[in-house]
């Protein structure tokens, strides 16, 4: 790692800070990836379907399913191998649903928690030790 002009960590391999963003196929995740890319970050855009990720010179699509331990390990490993460091993690992946709680099958609620809570925890556990 080297220091950028403002003291920020910068990835040696790309000469720019590196961001890993989950849930980048559409919506807020996509716009967040584009924003970071326009700000000069090397963005690794995680998505279950990497082909859906917007094309941009600073964006590399990464296959990532935050519900799966192995997928998280492989994606984080790839980013660390290619970039050498992860400077920013954005946990954006998430799912939702509507309905009266008394009618929502518990399996649907568990799936929401798996992605929205445990997926974020899984990502933090995989990434944060490398940020030390």
Secondary structure, 3 states (H helix, E strand, C coil): CEECCCCCEEECCCCECEEEECCCCCHHHHHHHHHHHHCCCEEEEEECCHHHCCCCCCEEEEECCCCCHHHHHHHHHHHHHHHCCCCEEECCCCCCCCCCHHHCCHHHHHHHHHHHHHHHHHHHHHHHHHHC
